[in-house]
Amino acid sequence: MTTLVRVAATLVALLAWTPGLRAQQIKAFPQAEGYGENARGGRGGDVYHVTKLNDDGSVGTLRYGIENAPGAGRTIVFDVGGWINLNSKLGVTRDNITIAGQTAPGGGVGVKGHQFSVGADNIIVRHMRFRPGKGAGRVDSISVSSGHDIIFDHISAGFSYDENASANATSRGGVYNLTFQHSAIAYGLEDHSAGSLIQNVNNLSYHHNLYAHNHTRNPKARVEGDGMDWVNNVVYDYNNGFIAGDSDTTDYFWKVNFDGNYYITGPGDGGRPMINSGREHNYGLYFGTNAYDNDGDAQHDGVIYTGEDRRTLTNVVTGTYTWSETRYGTKDVWQSETPQDAYERVLANFGATPWNRDEVDQRTHDNVVNRTGSLITRESDLAGISNGGFGTLAAGSAPNDRDSDGIPDEWENRHGTNPLSPNNNGDFDQDGYTDLEEYLNDIAASKAIGVLDFSGVGRYADWGRWTRQWEPSRLDDVRVATGAAFVDAVGQKAGSLFIGGAPSSNGRLYVTSGWIEVTDNLVVSGAGRVEQHGGETRVLNGGVEVEGGAYRLLGGELSTPSLTISSTADFEFKGGVLATDEIDGDILNQGGRLEIGAAGATMAILNGDLALSAGVLAVELDSASNADALLVSGDIVLGGVLDVTTLGSYVPANGARWAILGGASLTGAFESVTPGFSIEEIDNVLWLVAGPGASQSVPETTGVVLVLGAATLLLVARRRPTAACGLAAALTLSLTASAQAVTIATIADAQLSENGTTGLGDATDSGSGTGSSLNARWNYASTPSNRNEWIALKFDLSAYADKSRLNNVSLRPTMFRGNANNSQTLRLYALTPGTAGEDWNESTITYGAMPGFTFDSFSTTNLLNVGGPLVDLGNFGYSGYTGEGNVGVINPASLTNLVQSMGDNDLLTLLVSYGASANGQWRIASREATATETSALTGPAGTFAARLDFDVTYGGVLGDYNDDGVVDAADYTVWRDSGSAPLPNEEVSPGVNDIADYLYWAERYGATDTGLPATAVPEPATLLMIAAVAAGNLSRRR
């Protein structure tokens, strides 16, 4: 396949079709983490270019772009670099905006002179500076006052007379799902000099940020909902560190996960605790592992403290807290690390342009490293910093973007899109990220911690198959240890790519079309395998190392500075192009084309034997003294065709001679040589001679051309065209997935706590009368030992390896009393606060709104052998009131999202618990008045069962080309005979019927609705396979 075929479908249709994307919400960008990671920003909207640095509100200014953004969304890019001096507060009040500071040329872009604020939903702000300065008055640098799904990434915020970066909602819960990451919050001004004030906020993530030279509020946090993740932050030179609420109120209960942070007091300063001002009745603290350096010297010798040390942390943590043994919330920061590692990573990666820091950020970095610097009153106190302390940002020049779609022409050319036709909302690799987002993500890429692993069988471009939905960038180390990844589109990237690994690891990489670019090394080991049938594999700086397993080059192009082949590995050449400067290992050319050296006349080295049994040896000449040459350390056996090309306007004179090939021995002969040239052999050196005594003409090759060469990237213009493996066809997405309803029961009896000694704490009360089969009751007014009761429901989902196929998940608990055929639906009832003591059967009970379910430390500690996710049902929300005959319903969409995100975890544990902070009383019980279950599970009187209901989407069993629910031999026949017609349930090379679809069918053979193959594919004999593929290709060429 030599051309990229785009799917003519909307993004919504694409997401409904692509399996890995269908079940998961796409992140704002691959490196986004925490509660704000799913912000949409301007995806799918228009593109606005900032072309002016003034603030008069005219077209081309940042203010105009923000204040006039359409509701459908806008991405703001910068054609100018430098400082924008605000005349007044600049506020984002329209939803769905991305501000892409990484596009600014020169030294980047900054905003000064006044406050920047956000009061809208789905906002992405990246690689920006916000430094108002003392002249702006008492304003924040950044303030978030309302909105949800907001993420700030790589921000430099400072020079505020109030707070440098705050989330201070105007109403309780007015801001939720917010992330601040990889940013600098530094240099508060005057006597206030504060980092962040965070209040009236739910669900907040602050991670990998640098707080420096702020007197107080580092930060001051009052966060409800799931709480706050304060993870892997570095705080330097402060007086008041993390202020935990600082309030005696009983109306709130705030929570924080404080983990992986590094607090460093200033030069000569000491004794300032990391955390202070908490109250046990309103602040919950999970204290993980943190570092504290409070000796005020220049040594990097922070002491590690953990939650186990909390009783002796009087100089590290002051105040009183409700200590939690486990993390709060469900949106942990995956890229978390030890305090020491976080310190190094934050210093390397913080701020607007870490690759080219401005003067202020560089000064901040140096101060932390050298333990120097101090608090300041005004920005001009920073001696030696230009522009009055703000620093100077070079203007630079924006790259050419002739169609004004925000994507430079050069980048579009490399990715095969049209630089003269706007395609900002296109999707060249059909992964859900628009073309513009792909560009923005590429230029702002940052490396993940550790290795990203691919799971299952599917497209390399499917971000849902990578660890935590982290689509690989040009910097990331990625691995296909097991399963199979298909490269079928342009724009696929890796830092280093590992296929296989351990001796039994059989990961596979299929390259069938498009291209993948590896910045450093491509390593095949263990039982791993790369099969390249088309497309391009480009290794830029390192090389390809085949340490074990196999690399089968059957088509397409492999370009790499070096190729190393272990004696225990297999490198098979039967088609395609290999371009490399150096080969370590034996080469057998069985039908391809060997091009020596990089583009232009080059010398290359082969450390091994060379056998040219078939195919083409290609040589380039650019002068009478310069030609391609290959030096072989071992034996050479000639065969096939010698193809000679002259470069530029050079015309060789008769009798000109070039040494092109030499080795320990030289045998065999070429079948033909390009007209106008002949060859001579002298002492195992092959000489090319220009002149009339040359051999016959070289016949055109007819299938996929194999090139074995020694270049980094070959001259495409001089290659013969390669035949496509299949006929490209446009794809109309009209697939309708059918589903099978499934019900599974708990794997054991419900696990109940018993934390009390009185009836009010009895979670196994059998009682008598209506609804008393199970009556778990908790009363806030009773003794504390009778609080914190819980019920746990466990479900085994191991039968469903691909949990992304589980939809419409709902919980259906059932009570059994007396006759097992007369069971009732479990109800969750809440009594009005203060109505403790009524008998369950009294009709006078007043039912009120659910107080909500809480997740408490007692429940976590006493719930043993959980395995897999342990999730509080309260995280999913509820609707309705629990009055007589009515029930608060757990949000099925949230429960479905949880199940679909379980990955390899097979055991789901749902927890219903009551925490001391909630008021009133609630009960779990059945009522005779409720509708009976006609399909109830059987059970003895007084027992309880729960079932999880869901639909398994199977009408789209991938690789099932005849859509009968199973991948079997019949689907191979459909593929072989389909011609140009699109295939149902196709995942790889969408819309193009080619060899990738066969390879995918083979990988998926035996699969049903579980998402993984059940049996090995019966592989046809080699000759039959070749015939089948050839026949398919011939039929498609008609």
HULIN-V712131 format. One record per pair of residues at least 6 apart in sequence whose ideal C-beta (glycine too) atoms are under 7 Angstrom apart, sorted by the first residue. I is the first residue (numbers start at 0). J is the second residue. If there is no record, write none. Layout:
I_J, I_J
//
This chain:
0_511, 0_512, 0_533, 0_723, 0_724, 0_725, 0_727, 0_988, 0_991, 0_993, 1_721, 1_723, 2_727, 3_415, 3_427, 3_489, 3_513, 4_727, 4_729, 4_990, 4_991, 5_425, 5_427, 6_13, 6_429, 6_730, 6_732, 6_989, 6_990, 7_729, 7_731, 8_732, 10_43, 10_426, 10_431, 12_732, 13_426, 13_429, 13_431, 13_732, 14_20, 14_21, 14_431, 15_21, 16_732, 16_734, 17_429, 17_461, 18_457, 18_803, 18_957, 18_986, 19_457, 19_461, 19_463, 19_464, 19_803, 20_431, 20_461, 20_463, 21_803, 22_803, 22_899, 23_463, 23_468, 23_803, 23_899, 23_900, 24_37, 25_431, 25_432, 26_36, 26_37, 26_468, 27_36, 27_37, 27_38, 27_40, 27_123, 27_150, 28_436, 28_440, 29_440, 29_462, 29_469, 29_470, 29_472, 30_445, 31_150, 31_152, 31_178, 32_178, 32_180, 32_204, 32_206, 32_332, 32_333, 32_334, 33_178, 33_180, 33_204, 33_206, 33_228, 33_330, 33_332, 34_176, 34_177, 34_178, 34_202, 34_203, 34_204, 34_330, 35_148, 35_149, 35_150, 35_176, 35_177, 35_178, 35_204, 36_150, 36_178, 37_148, 38_121, 38_122, 38_123, 38_148, 38_149, 38_150, 39_95, 39_121, 40_95, 40_96, 40_97, 40_121, 40_122, 40_123, 41_72, 41_73, 41_74, 41_95, 41_96, 41_97, 42_72, 42_433, 42_436, 43_71, 43_72, 43_424, 43_433, 44_69, 44_71, 44_72, 44_73, 44_74, 44_95, 45_69, 45_73, 46_74, 46_76, 46_403, 46_404, 46_405, 46_423, 46_435, 47_64, 47_73, 47_75, 48_76, 48_78, 48_403, 49_59, 49_60, 49_61, 49_64, 49_75, 49_77, 49_78, 49_79, 50_59, 50_78, 50_79, 51_59, 51_60, 51_79, 52_79, 52_81, 52_82, 52_83, 53_60, 54_60, 54_62, 54_83, 54_84, 54_85, 54_86, 56_62, 56_63, 57_63, 61_83, 62_89, 64_73, 64_75, 65_89, 65_91, 65_96, 68_93, 68_96, 70_93, 70_94, 70_95, 71_95, 72_95, 73_96, 74_97, 74_99, 74_405, 74_435, 75_96, 75_97, 75_98, 75_99, 76_99, 76_102, 76_405, 77_100, 77_102, 77_103, 77_108, 78_397, 79_394, 80_103, 80_104, 80_105, 80_106, 80_107, 80_108, 80_392, 80_393, 80_394, 80_395, 81_108, 81_392, 81_394, 82_109, 82_111, 82_389, 82_392, 83_108, 83_109, 83_110, 84_111, 84_112, 85_110, 85_111, 85_112, 85_113, 87_113, 88_113, 88_114, 88_116, 89_110, 89_113, 89_115, 90_116, 90_118, 91_117, 91_118, 91_119, 91_122, 92_118, 92_119, 93_119, 94_119, 94_120, 94_121, 95_121, 96_122, 97_123, 98_124, 98_125, 98_127, 99_125, 99_439, 100_107, 100_108, 100_125, 100_126, 100_127, 100_351, 101_125, 101_126, 101_439, 101_442, 101_443, 104_395, 104_396, 104_397, 105_392, 105_393, 105_394, 105_395, 106_355, 106_357, 106_392, 106_393, 106_395, 107_126, 107_351, 107_352, 107_392, 108_127, 108_392, 109_128, 109_130, 109_392, 110_127, 110_128, 110_129, 111_130, 111_131, 111_132, 111_389, 112_131, 112_132, 112_135, 113_131, 113_135, 113_138, 114_131, 114_135, 114_138, 114_139, 114_140, 114_142, 115_129, 115_140, 115_141, 116_142, 116_144, 117_143, 117_146, 117_149, 118_144, 118_145, 118_146, 119_146, 120_146, 120_147, 120_148, 121_148, 122_146, 122_149, 123_150, 124_151, 124_154, 125_152, 125_153, 125_443, 126_153, 126_351, 126_352, 126_443, 127_154, 127_351, 128_155, 128_351, 129_140, 129_141, 129_154, 129_156, 130_140, 130_157, 130_158, 130_389, 131_138, 131_140, 131_158, 131_159, 132_158, 132_378, 132_389, 133_160, 133_188, 133_377, 133_378, 136_160, 137_160, 137_161, 138_159, 138_160, 138_161, 139_159, 139_161, 139_162, 139_165, 140_156, 140_157, 140_158, 140_159, 140_163, 140_164, 141_156, 141_164, 141_165, 142_165, 142_167, 143_149, 143_166, 143_174, 143_177, 144_167, 144_168, 144_169, 145_168, 145_169, 145_173, 145_174, 146_174, 147_175, 147_176, 148_176, 149_177, 150_178, 151_178, 151_179, 151_182, 152_180, 152_181, 153_181, 153_182, 153_350, 153_351, 154_182, 154_351, 155_182, 155_183, 155_350, 155_351, 155_360, 156_163, 156_164, 156_182, 156_183, 156_184, 157_163, 157_183, 157_185, 157_186, 157_359, 158_186, 158_188, 158_378, 159_187, 159_188, 160_188, 160_189, 160_191, 161_191, 161_193, 162_193, 162_194, 162_195, 162_196, 162_216, 163_184, 163_187, 163_194, 163_195, 163_213, 164_179, 164_184, 164_195, 165_195, 165_196, 165_197, 166_174, 166_177, 166_197, 166_200, 166_203, 167_196, 167_198, 167_199, 168_174, 168_199, 168_200, 170_199, 171_199, 172_199, 172_201, 172_223, 173_199, 174_199, 174_200, 175_200, 175_201, 175_202, 175_224, 176_202, 177_200, 177_203, 178_204, 179_205, 179_208, 180_206, 180_207, 180_208, 181_207, 181_208, 181_348, 181_349, 182_208, 182_349, 182_350, 183_209, 183_349, 183_350, 183_360, 183_363, 184_194, 184_195, 184_208, 184_210, 184_213, 185_209, 185_210, 185_211, 185_212, 185_363, 186_212, 186_375, 187_193, 187_194, 187_213, 187_214, 188_375, 188_376, 188_377, 189_376, 192_213, 192_214, 192_215, 192_374, 193_213, 193_214, 193_215, 193_216, 194_210, 194_213, 194_216, 194_217, 194_218, 195_216, 195_218, 196_216, 196_218, 196_219, 197_203, 197_218, 197_219, 197_220, 197_221, 197_222, 198_221, 200_222, 201_222, 201_223, 201_224, 202_224, 202_225, 202_330, 203_222, 203_227, 204_228, 204_330, 204_332, 205_228, 205_229, 205_232, 206_228, 206_230, 206_231, 206_232, 206_332, 207_231, 207_232, 207_341, 207_344, 207_345, 207_348, 208_232, 208_349, 209_233, 209_345, 209_349, 209_363, 210_217, 210_232, 210_234, 211_235, 211_236, 211_363, 211_366, 211_367, 212_236, 212_372, 212_373, 212_374, 212_375, 213_237, 214_237, 214_238, 214_374, 215_238, 215_239, 216_239, 216_242, 217_234, 217_237, 217_239, 217_240, 217_241, 218_241, 219_242, 219_245, 220_227, 220_241, 220_243, 220_255, 221_244, 221_251, 221_253, 222_253, 222_254, 222_255, 223_251, 223_253, 225_327, 225_328, 225_329, 225_330, 225_874, 226_254, 226_255, 226_256, 226_327, 226_328, 227_254, 227_255, 227_256, 228_256, 228_331, 228_332, 229_241, 229_255, 229_256, 229_257, 229_260, 230_256, 230_258, 230_259, 230_332, 230_335, 231_259, 231_260, 231_335, 231_336, 231_341, 231_345, 232_260, 233_261, 233_341, 233_342, 233_345, 233_367, 234_240, 234_260, 234_262, 234_263, 235_263, 235_367, 236_265, 236_372, 236_373, 236_374, 237_271, 238_271, 239_275, 240_262, 240_271, 240_272, 240_273, 240_274, 240_275, 241_257, 241_273, 241_274, 242_275, 242_276, 243_255, 243_274, 243_275, 243_276, 243_277, 243_282, 243_284, 243_318, 244_253, 244_276, 244_277, 244_278, 244_281, 244_282, 245_276, 246_278, 246_281, 247_278, 248_281, 249_280, 249_281, 251_281, 252_281, 252_283, 252_916, 253_281, 253_282, 254_283, 254_327, 255_284, 256_285, 256_326, 256_327, 257_274, 257_284, 257_285, 257_286, 257_287, 257_289, 258_287, 258_288, 258_289, 258_335, 259_287, 259_288, 259_289, 259_335, 259_336, 259_337, 259_338, 259_341, 260_289, 260_338, 261_290, 261_301, 261_338, 261_341, 261_342, 262_273, 262_291, 263_292, 263_301, 264_271, 264_292, 264_293, 264_295, 265_295, 265_373, 266_295, 266_370, 266_371, 267_295, 268_295, 269_293, 269_294, 269_295, 270_293, 270_314, 271_293, 272_314, 272_315, 272_316, 272_317, 273_289, 273_291, 273_315, 273_316, 274_316, 275_317, 275_318, 276_318, 277_284, 277_318, 277_319, 277_320, 278_318, 278_319, 279_319, 279_320, 279_321, 282_320, 282_321, 283_320, 283_321, 283_323, 283_327, 284_320, 284_322, 284_323, 285_323, 285_325, 285_326, 285_327, 286_306, 286_309, 287_305, 287_306, 288_303, 288_305, 288_337, 288_338, 289_304, 289_338, 290_301, 290_302, 290_303, 290_338, 290_339, 291_301, 291_302, 291_304, 291_315, 292_300, 292_301, 296_370, 297_369, 297_370, 301_338, 303_338, 304_312, 304_315, 309_316, 309_322, 323_856, 324_856, 324_859, 324_860, 325_856, 325_859, 329_870, 329_874, 333_467, 334_447, 334_448, 336_344, 336_448, 346_364, 346_367, 346_368, 347_353, 348_445, 350_356, 350_360, 356_364, 357_390, 357_392, 358_384, 358_385, 358_390, 359_381, 359_384, 359_390, 362_381, 362_384, 366_372, 375_381, 378_387, 378_388, 378_389, 379_387, 379_388, 380_388, 381_388, 384_390, 385_391, 398_407, 398_409, 399_407, 399_408, 400_406, 400_407, 400_408, 401_408, 401_418, 401_419, 402_418, 402_419, 402_420, 402_421, 403_421, 404_421, 404_422, 404_423, 404_435, 405_423, 405_435, 406_423, 406_434, 406_435, 406_438, 408_418, 410_438, 411_417, 411_418, 412_418, 414_427, 414_489, 414_490, 415_427, 415_489, 416_422, 416_425, 416_427, 416_434, 422_434, 423_433, 423_434, 423_435, 424_433, 425_433, 425_434, 426_432, 426_433, 426_434, 427_434, 427_488, 427_489, 427_490, 428_460, 428_488, 428_489, 428_490, 429_460, 429_488, 429_989, 430_460, 430_461, 430_462, 432_440, 437_490, 440_472, 441_473, 444_472, 444_473, 444_474, 445_474, 446_474, 446_475, 446_494, 447_469, 447_475, 450_476, 450_477, 450_478, 451_465, 451_466, 451_469, 451_471, 451_475, 451_476, 451_477, 452_466, 452_478, 452_480, 453_464, 453_465, 453_478, 453_479, 453_482, 453_484, 454_464, 454_482, 455_464, 455_482, 455_801, 455_1010, 455_1011, 456_482, 456_483, 456_1002, 456_1003, 457_464, 457_485, 457_986, 458_485, 458_487, 458_986, 458_987, 459_484, 459_485, 459_486, 459_491, 459_515, 460_488, 460_491, 462_468, 462_470, 463_803, 465_471, 471_477, 471_492, 471_493, 472_492, 473_492, 473_494, 473_516, 473_518, 474_494, 474_518, 475_493, 475_494, 476_494, 476_495, 477_493, 477_496, 478_497, 478_500, 479_498, 479_506, 479_507, 479_508, 480_499, 480_500, 480_504, 480_506, 481_504, 481_505, 481_506, 482_506, 483_507, 483_509, 483_1002, 484_508, 485_509, 485_511, 485_987, 485_995, 485_999, 486_508, 486_509, 486_510, 486_511, 486_513, 486_515, 486_534, 487_511, 487_512, 487_513, 487_987, 487_988, 487_995, 488_513, 489_513, 489_514, 491_513, 491_514, 491_515, 492_515, 492_516, 493_515, 493_517, 494_518, 494_519, 495_517, 495_519, 495_520, 496_517, 496_521, 497_522, 498_506, 498_508, 498_523, 498_527, 498_528, 498_529, 499_505, 499_506, 499_523, 499_524, 499_525, 499_526, 499_527, 499_547, 499_548, 500_524, 500_525, 500_527, 501_525, 502_525, 502_526, 503_525, 503_526, 504_525, 504_526, 504_527, 505_526, 505_527, 506_527, 507_528, 508_529, 509_530, 509_995, 509_998, 510_531, 510_532, 510_533, 510_534, 510_536, 510_555, 511_532, 511_533, 511_534, 511_988, 511_993, 511_994, 511_995, 512_533, 512_534, 512_988, 512_991, 512_993, 512_995, 513_534, 514_534, 514_535, 514_537, 515_536, 516_537, 516_539, 517_537, 517_538, 517_539, 518_539, 518_540, 519_540, 519_541, 520_541, 520_542, 520_544, 521_538, 521_543, 522_544, 522_546, 523_529, 523_545, 523_546, 523_547, 523_548, 523_550, 523_568, 524_546, 524_547, 524_548, 525_547, 525_548, 526_548, 527_547, 527_548, 528_548, 528_549, 529_550, 529_551, 530_551, 530_553, 531_551, 531_552, 531_553, 531_554, 531_555, 531_557, 531_575, 532_553, 532_554, 532_555, 532_724, 532_994, 533_554, 533_555, 533_724, 534_555, 535_555, 535_556, 536_557, 537_558, 537_712, 538_558, 538_559, 538_560, 541_560, 542_559, 542_560, 542_561, 542_562, 542_563, 543_559, 543_562, 544_563, 545_563, 545_564, 545_565, 545_568, 545_570, 546_565, 546_568, 547_565, 547_567, 547_568, 548_568, 549_568, 549_569, 549_571, 550_570, 551_571, 552_571, 552_572, 552_574, 552_575, 552_577, 553_573, 553_574, 553_575, 554_574, 554_575, 554_703, 554_724, 555_575, 555_576, 556_575, 556_576, 556_578, 557_575, 557_576, 557_577, 558_578, 558_710, 558_711, 558_712, 558_713, 559_579, 560_579, 560_580, 560_711, 561_579, 561_580, 561_581, 562_579, 562_582, 563_583, 563_584, 564_570, 564_583, 564_584, 564_585, 570_584, 572_586, 572_587, 572_588, 572_589, 572_591, 572_705, 572_707, 573_589, 573_590, 573_591, 573_705, 574_590, 574_591, 574_702, 574_703, 574_705, 575_591, 575_703, 575_705, 575_706, 576_592, 576_704, 576_706, 576_708, 576_713, 577_706, 577_707, 577_708, 578_594, 578_708, 578_710, 578_711, 578_712, 578_713, 579_708, 579_709, 579_710, 580_596, 580_597, 580_603, 580_709, 580_710, 580_711, 581_603, 581_604, 582_605, 582_606, 582_607, 583_606, 583_607, 584_607, 585_607, 585_608, 586_605, 586_607, 586_609, 586_707, 587_610, 587_612, 588_610, 588_611, 588_612, 588_613, 588_614, 588_705, 588_707, 589_612, 589_613, 590_613, 590_614, 590_705, 591_614, 591_704, 591_705, 591_706, 591_707, 592_614, 592_615, 592_617, 592_704, 592_705, 592_706, 592_707, 593_611, 593_614, 593_615, 593_616, 593_617, 593_706, 593_707, 593_708, 594_617, 594_706, 594_708, 594_710, 594_713, 595_601, 595_603, 595_617, 595_618, 595_627, 595_628, 595_629, 595_708, 595_709, 596_602, 596_603, 596_627, 596_708, 596_709, 596_710, 597_710, 597_711, 598_710, 598_712, 598_713, 598_714, 599_619, 599_621, 599_646, 600_619, 600_620, 600_621, 600_625, 600_626, 600_627, 601_627, 601_709, 601_710, 602_628, 602_630, 603_629, 603_709, 604_630, 605_629, 605_631, 605_632, 606_632, 607_632, 607_633, 608_633, 608_634, 609_631, 609_635, 609_662, 610_636, 611_636, 611_637, 611_638, 611_639, 612_638, 613_638, 613_639, 614_639, 614_705, 615_639, 615_640, 615_642, 615_700, 616_639, 616_641, 616_642, 617_642, 617_644, 617_706, 617_708, 618_626, 618_627, 618_641, 618_643, 618_659, 618_687, 619_626, 619_627, 619_644, 619_646, 620_626, 620_643, 620_645, 620_646, 620_649, 620_651, 620_657, 621_646, 621_647, 621_649, 622_649, 623_651, 623_652, 623_655, 626_657, 626_659, 626_687, 627_659, 628_658, 628_659, 629_660, 629_709, 630_661, 631_661, 631_662, 632_663, 633_662, 633_663, 634_662, 634_663, 634_664, 635_660, 635_662, 635_664, 635_665, 636_666, 636_667, 637_667, 637_668, 637_669, 638_667, 638_669, 638_670, 639_669, 639_670, 640_669, 640_670, 640_671, 640_697, 641_669, 641_672, 641_673, 641_678, 642_673, 642_697, 643_673, 643_676, 643_687, 644_717, 645_651, 651_689, 652_689, 653_689, 653_690, 653_691, 654_689, 654_690, 655_689, 656_686, 656_688, 657_686, 657_687, 658_684, 658_686, 659_685, 659_687, 660_685, 661_683, 661_684, 661_685, 662_683, 663_683, 664_683, 665_680, 665_683, 665_685, 669_678, 671_694, 671_695, 671_696, 671_697, 672_678, 672_693, 672_694, 673_697, 674_693, 674_696, 675_689, 675_693, 676_687, 676_688, 676_689, 676_693, 677_688, 677_690, 677_692, 677_693, 677_694, 678_685, 678_686, 678_687, 678_688, 679_686, 679_688, 699_719, 700_719, 702_722, 703_721, 703_722, 704_719, 704_721, 724_993, 724_994, 724_1032, 725_991, 725_992, 725_993, 725_994, 725_1032, 725_1035, 726_979, 726_992, 726_1035, 726_1036, 727_991, 728_979, 728_981, 728_990, 728_991, 728_992, 729_990, 730_981, 730_989, 730_990, 734_955, 734_983, 735_954, 736_952, 736_954, 736_955, 737_953, 737_954, 738_806, 738_950, 738_951, 738_952, 738_953, 738_954, 739_950, 739_951, 739_953, 739_1008, 740_950, 741_949, 741_950, 741_951, 742_946, 742_948, 743_794, 743_946, 743_947, 744_936, 744_944, 744_946, 745_792, 745_793, 745_794, 745_944, 745_945, 746_793, 746_794, 746_795, 747_793, 748_942, 749_790, 749_791, 749_792, 749_943, 749_945, 750_791, 751_762, 751_763, 751_775, 751_790, 752_762, 752_788, 752_789, 752_858, 752_861, 753_762, 753_763, 754_760, 754_784, 754_785, 754_787, 754_788, 754_857, 755_761, 755_784, 755_785, 757_785, 758_764, 759_776, 759_778, 759_781, 759_785, 760_784, 760_785, 760_788, 762_775, 762_788, 762_790, 764_774, 765_771, 765_941, 766_774, 768_840, 769_840, 769_926, 769_927, 770_839, 770_924, 770_925, 770_926, 770_927, 771_839, 772_814, 772_815, 772_816, 772_925, 772_940, 772_941, 772_943, 773_814, 773_923, 773_924, 773_943, 774_839, 774_922, 774_924, 775_788, 775_790, 775_922, 775_923, 776_920, 776_922, 777_785, 777_786, 777_788, 777_913, 777_920, 777_921, 778_835, 778_920, 779_786, 779_915, 779_917, 779_918, 779_919, 779_920, 780_835, 783_915, 786_913, 786_915, 787_855, 787_857, 787_858, 787_912, 787_913, 787_914, 787_915, 788_913, 789_858, 789_910, 789_911, 789_912, 790_911, 790_923, 791_862, 791_908, 791_910, 792_909, 792_945, 793_906, 793_908, 794_907, 794_947, 795_905, 795_906, 796_802, 796_901, 796_905, 796_907, 797_905, 798_1009, 799_805, 799_951, 799_1009, 800_1009, 800_1010, 800_1011, 801_1009, 801_1010, 801_1011, 802_898, 802_899, 802_901, 803_899, 804_951, 804_952, 804_1008, 804_1010, 805_898, 805_899, 805_949, 805_951, 806_895, 806_949, 806_950, 806_952, 807_891, 807_895, 807_949, 807_950, 808_891, 808_894, 808_895, 808_898, 808_947, 808_949, 809_891, 809_894, 809_948, 810_889, 810_894, 810_909, 810_945, 810_947, 811_946, 811_948, 812_825, 812_945, 813_822, 813_824, 813_825, 813_932, 813_935, 813_936, 813_944, 813_945, 813_946, 814_822, 814_823, 814_825, 814_925, 814_943, 815_822, 815_938, 815_939, 815_940, 815_942, 815_944, 816_925, 816_940, 816_941, 817_940, 819_937, 819_938, 820_935, 821_931, 822_931, 822_932, 822_935, 823_925, 823_926, 823_927, 823_929, 823_931, 824_925, 824_929, 824_930, 824_932, 825_923, 825_925, 826_886, 826_924, 826_925, 826_926, 826_929, 827_849, 827_881, 827_886, 827_887, 827_921, 827_923, 828_846, 828_881, 828_921, 828_922, 828_924, 829_846, 829_847, 829_848, 829_849, 829_850, 829_881, 829_919, 829_921, 830_844, 830_846, 830_847, 830_919, 830_920, 830_921, 831_845, 831_846, 831_847, 831_919, 832_918, 832_919, 834_844, 834_845, 834_920, 835_920, 837_844, 839_924, 846_880, 846_881, 846_882, 846_883, 847_880, 847_919, 848_880, 849_877, 849_881, 849_887, 849_921, 850_917, 850_918, 850_919, 850_921, 851_873, 851_917, 852_871, 852_872, 852_873, 852_911, 852_912, 853_873, 853_912, 853_913, 853_914, 853_916, 853_917, 854_871, 854_873, 854_910, 854_912, 855_912, 855_914, 858_910, 858_912, 862_869, 862_910, 865_908, 866_906, 867_901, 867_904, 867_905, 867_906, 867_907, 867_908, 868_897, 868_901, 868_904, 868_907, 868_908, 869_908, 869_910, 870_897, 870_909, 870_910, 871_910, 871_912, 872_889, 872_909, 872_910, 872_911, 875_889, 875_890, 875_893, 875_894, 876_890, 876_893, 877_887, 877_888, 877_889, 877_890, 878_887, 878_888, 879_885, 879_886, 879_887, 879_888, 880_887, 881_887, 884_928, 898_907, 901_907, 911_923, 913_921, 936_944, 936_946, 938_944, 951_1008, 953_964, 953_1008, 955_984, 956_964, 956_965, 956_966, 956_984, 956_1006, 956_1007, 956_1008, 957_984, 957_986, 957_1003, 958_966, 958_970, 958_984, 958_999, 958_1000, 958_1003, 958_1006, 959_965, 959_966, 959_970, 959_984, 960_970, 960_973, 960_974, 960_982, 960_983, 960_984, 960_1000, 961_969, 961_970, 961_973, 962_983, 962_984, 964_1007, 965_1007, 966_1000, 966_1003, 966_1004, 966_1005, 966_1006, 970_1000, 971_1000, 974_982, 974_996, 974_997, 974_1000, 975_1027, 975_1030, 975_1031, 977_992, 978_1034, 978_1035, 979_992, 979_1035, 981_990, 981_992, 982_992, 982_996, 985_996, 986_999, 987_995, 987_996, 987_999, 988_995, 988_996, 992_1035, 994_1028, 997_1028, 1001_1016, 1002_1012, 1003_1012, 1004_1012, 1004_1014, 1004_1016, 1005_1012, 1005_1013, 1005_1014, 1006_1012, 1006_1013, 1007_1013, 1019_1027
//
